[in-house]
Amino acid sequence: MKERIAKLLDYMTKQQALALGFTNHGAMYGIPCWVGETDAKGPMVAAKWGPAEHLISLGYWVTGLTLSMLGREPYFRIQIGREIR
């Protein structure tokens, strides 16, 4: 039953996250995420639950728009948690 619910909600497992290059648990806008390092462009972030990816995109867009209207460089707060084991 637990696996069916996870599949229905498009949950990314630890094994899938590690295979894609994610290294840590984290949060963006309070949404649980997987976080990994990429090149100089910044970290790689993906929501653990598929539907939450839309909330992250909305937060990203609102933050970028608001800060650019204020004449400030956009930044995005990503909380990096413990390493994936």
Number of C-alpha atoms within 10 A of each C-alpha: 6 7 9 9 10 14 14 11 14 15 17 18 14 17 11 11 20 17 10 11 14 23 21 22 21 23 21 21 14 11 18 18 28 28 28 21 14 12 7 6 7 9 12 16 22 21 22 23 19 16 12 18 16 11 15 20 11 12 15 17 12 12 16 16 14 12 13 12 11 9 9 11 9 15 10 11 11 16 16 16 15 9 13 15 9
